[in-house]
Amino acid sequence: MNRVELARYLLGAICQDPDEAKVEHLWTSTADLVFLKVTGSARKRLKPEDLAVVVRILERLGGQEERELVVDLK
């Protein structure tokens, strides 16, 4: 499972409706930029700390590869 798939999986798992989990991926020659966005009722239900945990997990697991990984919330 690559970094973007992992981000979609984790974010979708904490949202009751997977359509509320949006993951955008920008590829550069040196880094992967992953932007997470939560919409709908999940935006109201999830706390900032919940999303921060997802970001930390992605940075930790995805940071083991050669390319730089930047994860941010929109």
C-alpha positions as CSV (number, residue, x, y, z in Angstrom):
1,M,0.0,0.0,0.0
2,N,1.5,3.4,-1.0
3,R,1.3,6.6,1.0
4,V,-1.7,8.0,-0.7
5,E,-3.7,4.8,-0.4
6,L,-2.8,4.6,3.2
7,A,-4.0,8.2,3.7
8,R,-7.3,7.4,2.0
9,Y,-7.7,4.2,4.1
10,L,-7.0,5.8,7.5
11,L,-9.0,9.0,6.8
12,G,-11.9,6.9,5.4
13,A,-11.8,4.6,8.5
14,I,-12.4,7.5,10.9
15,C,-15.2,9.0,8.9
16,Q,-18.6,7.3,9.0
17,D,-19.1,8.1,5.3
18,P,-15.9,7.5,3.2
19,D,-17.1,10.2,0.8
20,E,-16.4,12.7,3.6
21,A,-12.7,11.9,3.4
22,K,-10.8,13.7,0.7
23,V,-7.1,13.1,-0.1
24,E,-5.2,15.1,-2.7
25,H,-1.8,14.1,-3.8
26,L,0.8,16.3,-5.5
27,W,3.9,14.6,-6.8
28,T,7.1,16.5,-7.2
29,S,10.5,15.2,-8.2
30,T,11.7,15.1,-4.5
31,A,8.5,14.9,-2.4
32,D,5.0,13.7,-2.1
33,L,2.6,16.3,-0.8
34,V,-0.6,14.9,0.7
35,F,-3.5,17.1,1.7
36,L,-6.3,15.8,3.8
37,K,-9.8,17.3,3.9
38,V,-12.8,16.2,5.9
39,T,-16.3,17.3,4.8
40,G,-19.9,16.9,5.9
41,S,-20.8,15.6,9.3
42,A,-17.3,14.2,9.9
43,R,-16.0,17.8,9.9
44,K,-18.2,18.6,12.9
45,R,-17.8,15.3,14.6
46,L,-14.0,14.9,14.5
47,K,-11.8,16.9,16.7
48,P,-8.6,18.5,15.5
49,E,-6.7,16.1,17.7
50,D,-8.2,13.2,15.8
51,L,-6.9,14.5,12.5
52,A,-3.6,15.3,14.0
53,V,-3.2,11.7,14.9
54,V,-3.8,10.6,11.3
55,V,-1.2,13.1,10.1
56,R,1.4,11.8,12.6
57,I,0.7,8.2,11.6
58,L,1.1,9.0,7.9
59,E,4.3,11.0,8.6
60,R,5.7,8.2,10.7
61,L,4.9,5.3,8.3
62,G,5.4,7.2,5.1
63,G,8.6,8.9,6.2
64,Q,10.5,5.6,6.0
65,E,10.8,5.9,2.2
66,E,13.4,7.7,0.3
67,R,11.2,10.6,-0.9
68,E,10.2,13.3,1.4
69,L,6.5,13.3,2.6
70,V,4.6,16.4,3.6
71,V,1.1,15.9,5.0
72,D,-1.2,18.8,5.7
73,L,-4.8,19.4,6.6
74,K,-7.0,21.6,4.4
